[in-house]
């Protein structure tokens, strides 16, 4: 996906990592058999991460409303 020959972390892959970090942050708190699904993402891809570089993703719960959870992800 993305530009041919661009050997960097793509924005869609970055979003996948972000969604997994959010899921991991709350999964232990969910009832058995329940899971999370992303419904809204607002991202700014600040810089390219070359293939093979280490990328760390952290998710913080900012709040909840009904069945929605808002996260801050870095």
C-alpha distances in whole Angstrom, upper triangle without the diagonal:
4,7,8,10,9,10,11,10,7,9,8,9,12,13,13,16,18,18,19,22,23,24,25,28,29,29,32,34,33,35,35,32,31,27,25,22,20,21,21,19,20,18,18,15,18,17,14,15,15,14,17,18,20,19,21,21,24,25,28,30,31,33,33,34,35,32,30,29,28,26,26,23,23
4,6,9,7,10,9,10,7,9,9,11,13,14,15,17,18,20,21,23,24,25,27,29,31,31,34,36,35,38,37,35,33,29,27,24,22,22,21,19,19,17,16,14,16,15,12,14,14,14,17,18,20,19,21,21,24,25,29,30,31,33,34,35,36,34,31,30,28,26,25,23,22
4,6,6,9,10,11,9,11,13,14,15,17,18,20,21,23,24,26,28,29,30,32,34,34,38,39,38,41,41,39,37,33,31,28,25,26,25,22,22,19,18,15,17,15,13,14,14,14,18,19,21,20,23,24,27,28,31,33,34,36,37,38,40,37,34,33,31,29,28,25,24
4,6,8,11,13,11,14,15,15,18,20,20,21,24,25,26,28,30,31,32,34,36,36,39,41,40,43,42,40,38,35,32,30,28,29,28,25,25,22,21,18,20,18,15,16,14,14,17,19,22,22,25,25,29,30,34,36,37,39,40,41,42,40,37,36,34,32,31,28,27
4,6,9,12,12,15,16,16,18,20,21,22,24,26,26,28,30,31,32,34,36,36,39,41,41,43,43,41,39,36,34,31,29,31,29,26,26,23,22,19,20,17,13,14,12,11,15,17,20,20,24,25,28,30,34,36,38,40,41,42,44,41,38,37,35,33,31,28,26
4,6,9,9,12,14,13,15,17,18,19,21,23,24,25,27,29,29,31,34,34,37,39,38,41,41,39,37,34,31,29,27,28,27,23,23,20,18,15,16,13,10,10,9,9,13,14,17,17,20,22,25,27,30,33,34,37,38,39,41,38,35,34,32,29,28,25,23
4,7,9,12,14,12,14,17,17,17,20,22,22,23,26,27,27,29,32,32,35,37,37,40,39,37,36,32,30,28,26,28,27,24,23,20,19,15,16,13,9,9,6,6,9,11,14,14,18,20,23,25,29,32,33,36,37,39,41,38,35,33,31,29,27,23,22
4,6,9,11,10,10,14,15,14,16,19,19,20,22,24,24,26,29,29,32,34,34,37,37,35,33,30,27,26,24,25,24,21,20,17,15,12,13,10,6,5,4,5,9,9,12,11,15,16,20,22,25,28,30,32,34,36,37,35,32,30,28,25,23,20,18
4,7,8,6,7,10,11,10,13,15,16,16,19,20,21,22,25,26,28,30,30,33,33,32,30,26,24,22,20,22,20,17,17,14,13,10,11,9,7,5,6,7,9,9,10,9,12,13,17,19,22,25,26,29,30,32,34,31,28,26,24,21,20,16,15
4,5,5,6,9,10,11,12,14,16,17,19,20,21,23,25,26,29,30,30,33,33,31,29,25,23,20,18,20,18,15,15,12,12,9,11,10,8,8,10,10,13,13,14,12,15,14,18,19,22,24,26,28,29,31,32,30,27,25,23,21,20,17,16
4,5,5,6,9,10,10,12,14,15,17,18,20,21,23,24,27,28,28,31,31,30,27,23,21,18,15,16,15,11,11,9,9,7,10,10,9,10,13,13,16,15,15,13,15,13,16,17,20,22,23,25,26,27,29,27,23,22,20,18,17,14,14
4,5,5,6,9,10,11,13,14,15,17,18,20,22,22,26,27,26,29,29,27,25,21,18,15,13,14,13,11,12,10,12,10,14,14,13,13,15,15,17,17,17,14,16,14,17,17,20,22,23,25,25,26,28,25,22,21,20,18,17,15,15
4,5,5,6,9,10,11,13,14,15,17,19,21,21,24,26,25,28,28,26,24,20,18,16,14,16,16,13,14,12,13,11,14,14,12,11,13,12,14,14,14,11,13,12,15,16,19,21,23,25,26,27,28,26,23,21,20,18,17,14,14
4,5,5,6,9,10,11,13,14,15,17,19,20,23,24,24,27,28,26,24,20,18,16,14,16,14,11,12,9,10,8,11,11,11,10,12,12,14,13,12,9,10,9,12,13,16,18,20,22,23,25,27,24,21,19,18,15,14,11,11
4,5,5,6,9,10,11,12,14,15,17,18,21,22,22,25,25,24,21,17,15,12,10,12,11,8,9,8,10,10,13,14,14,14,16,16,18,17,16,12,13,10,12,12,15,17,18,20,21,22,24,21,18,16,15,13,13,10,11
4,5,5,6,9,10,11,12,14,16,16,19,21,20,23,23,21,19,15,13,11,10,12,12,11,13,12,14,13,16,17,16,15,17,16,17,17,15,12,13,11,13,13,16,17,19,21,21,23,24,21,18,17,16,14,15,12,13
4,6,5,6,9,10,10,12,15,15,18,20,20,23,23,22,20,16,14,13,12,15,14,12,14,12,14,13,15,16,15,13,15,15,15,14,12,9,9,7,10,10,14,16,18,20,21,23,25,22,19,17,16,13,13,10,11
4,5,5,6,9,10,11,13,14,17,18,19,22,22,22,19,15,13,12,10,13,12,9,11,10,12,12,14,16,16,15,18,17,18,16,14,11,10,6,8,7,11,13,15,17,18,20,22,19,16,14,13,10,10,7,8
4,5,5,6,9,10,11,12,15,16,16,19,19,18,16,12,9,8,7,10,10,9,12,12,15,15,18,19,19,18,21,20,21,20,17,14,13,10,10,9,12,12,15,16,16,18,19,16,14,12,12,10,11,9,11
4,5,5,6,9,10,10,13,15,15,18,18,17,15,11,9,10,10,13,14,13,15,15,17,17,20,20,20,18,20,19,19,18,16,13,12,9,10,9,12,13,16,18,18,20,21,18,16,14,14,12,13,11,13
4,5,5,6,9,10,13,14,15,18,19,19,16,13,11,12,11,15,15,13,15,14,17,16,18,19,20,18,20,20,19,18,15,12,10,6,6,6,9,11,14,16,17,20,21,18,16,13,13,10,10,8,10
4,5,5,7,9,11,12,13,16,17,17,14,11,8,9,9,12,12,12,14,14,17,17,20,21,22,21,23,23,23,21,19,15,13,9,8,5,8,8,11,12,13,16,17,14,12,9,9,7,9,8,11
4,5,6,6,9,10,10,13,14,13,11,8,6,8,9,13,14,14,17,17,20,20,23,24,24,23,25,24,24,23,20,17,15,12,11,9,11,11,14,14,14,17,17,14,12,10,12,10,12,12,14
4,6,5,8,10,11,14,14,14,13,10,9,12,13,16,17,17,19,19,22,22,23,24,24,22,25,24,23,22,19,16,13,11,10,9,11,11,15,16,16,19,20,17,15,13,14,12,14,12,14
4,6,8,9,10,14,15,16,14,11,10,13,13,16,17,17,18,19,21,22,23,25,25,24,26,26,25,23,20,17,14,11,9,7,7,8,12,13,13,17,18,15,14,11,12,10,11,11,13
4,6,5,7,10,12,13,11,9,8,12,13,16,17,17,20,20,23,24,26,28,28,27,29,29,28,27,23,21,18,15,12,10,10,8,12,12,11,14,15,12,12,9,11,10,13,13,16
4,5,5,8,9,10,8,7,8,11,13,17,18,19,22,22,25,26,28,29,29,28,30,29,28,27,24,21,19,16,15,12,13,12,16,15,14,17,17,14,14,12,14,14,16,16,19
4,6,8,9,11,10,10,11,15,17,20,22,22,25,26,28,29,31,32,32,30,32,31,30,29,25,23,20,18,16,14,14,13,17,17,16,19,18,16,16,14,17,16,18,18,21
4,7,9,11,10,10,11,15,17,19,21,22,24,26,29,29,31,33,34,32,34,33,33,31,28,25,22,20,17,15,14,12,15,14,13,16,15,13,14,12,15,15,18,18,21
4,6,8,6,7,9,13,15,18,20,21,24,26,29,30,32,34,34,33,35,34,33,32,29,27,24,21,19,16,16,14,17,15,13,15,14,11,13,12,15,16,19,20,23
4,6,6,8,11,15,18,20,23,24,27,29,32,33,36,37,37,36,38,37,36,35,32,30,27,24,23,20,20,17,20,18,16,17,15,13,15,15,19,19,23,23,26
4,6,9,12,15,19,21,24,26,29,30,34,34,37,38,38,36,38,36,35,35,32,30,28,25,24,21,22,20,23,22,19,21,19,16,18,18,21,22,25,25,28
4,7,10,13,17,19,23,24,28,29,33,33,36,37,37,35,37,35,34,34,32,29,28,25,24,22,22,21,24,22,20,21,19,15,17,18,21,22,25,25,28
4,7,10,14,16,19,21,24,26,29,30,33,34,34,33,35,34,33,33,30,28,26,23,22,19,20,18,20,19,16,17,15,12,13,14,17,18,22,22,25
4,7,10,13,16,18,21,22,26,26,29,31,31,29,31,30,30,29,27,24,22,19,19,16,17,16,18,17,15,16,15,11,12,12,15,15,19,18,22
4,7,10,12,14,17,19,22,23,26,28,28,27,29,28,28,28,25,22,21,17,16,14,15,13,16,15,13,14,14,10,9,9,12,12,16,15,19
4,6,10,11,15,17,20,21,24,26,26,26,28,27,28,27,25,22,21,17,17,15,16,15,17,16,14,15,14,11,10,10,12,13,16,15,19
4,6,8,11,13,17,18,21,23,23,23,26,25,26,26,24,20,19,16,16,13,15,14,15,15,14,15,15,12,10,10,10,11,13,13,16
4,7,10,13,17,19,22,24,25,25,28,28,29,28,27,23,22,19,18,16,17,15,16,15,14,14,14,12,9,10,10,12,14,15,18
4,7,10,14,16,19,22,23,23,26,27,28,27,26,22,21,17,17,15,16,15,15,15,14,14,15,14,10,11,10,11,12,13,16
4,6,10,12,15,18,19,20,23,23,25,24,22,19,18,15,15,13,14,14,14,15,16,17,18,16,13,12,10,10,10,10,13
4,7,10,13,16,18,19,22,24,25,24,22,19,18,15,15,14,15,15,15,16,17,18,20,19,15,14,11,11,10,10,12
4,6,9,12,14,15,19,20,22,20,19,16,16,13,14,13,15,16,16,18,20,21,23,22,18,17,14,12,10,9,10
4,6,9,12,14,17,19,21,19,19,15,16,14,15,15,17,19,18,21,23,24,27,26,22,20,17,15,12,11,10
4,6,8,10,13,15,18,16,16,13,14,13,15,16,18,21,21,24,25,27,29,28,24,22,19,17,14,12,11
4,7,10,13,16,18,15,15,13,14,14,16,17,19,22,22,25,27,29,32,30,27,24,21,18,16,13,11
4,7,10,13,15,12,13,12,14,14,17,19,21,24,25,28,30,32,35,33,29,27,24,21,18,16,13
4,6,9,12,10,12,11,14,15,18,20,23,26,27,30,32,34,36,34,31,28,26,23,20,17,15
4,7,8,6,8,8,11,13,16,19,22,25,27,30,31,34,36,34,30,28,26,23,20,17,14
4,6,6,9,10,14,16,19,22,25,29,30,33,35,37,39,37,34,31,29,26,24,20,18
4,6,9,10,14,16,20,22,26,29,31,34,35,37,39,36,33,31,30,27,25,21,19
4,7,9,13,15,19,22,26,29,31,34,35,38,40,37,34,32,30,27,25,21,19
4,6,10,13,17,20,23,26,29,32,33,36,38,35,33,30,28,25,23,19,16
4,7,10,13,17,20,23,26,29,31,34,35,33,30,27,26,22,20,16,14
4,7,10,13,17,20,22,25,27,30,32,29,27,24,22,18,16,13,10
4,7,10,13,17,19,22,24,27,29,27,24,21,20,16,14,10,8
4,7,10,13,16,19,21,24,26,23,21,17,16,12,10,7,6
4,7,10,13,16,18,21,23,21,19,15,14,10,8,6,5
4,7,9,12,14,17,20,18,15,11,10,6,6,4,7
4,6,9,12,15,18,17,14,10,8,5,5,6,9
4,6,8,12,14,13,11,7,6,4,6,9,12
4,7,10,14,14,11,8,5,5,6,10,13
4,7,10,11,8,6,5,7,10,13,16
4,7,7,6,4,6,9,12,15,19
4,6,5,7,8,12,15,18,22
4,6,8,11,14,18,21,24
4,7,10,13,17,19,23
4,7,10,13,16,19
4,6,10,12,16
4,7,10,13
4,6,10
4,7
4
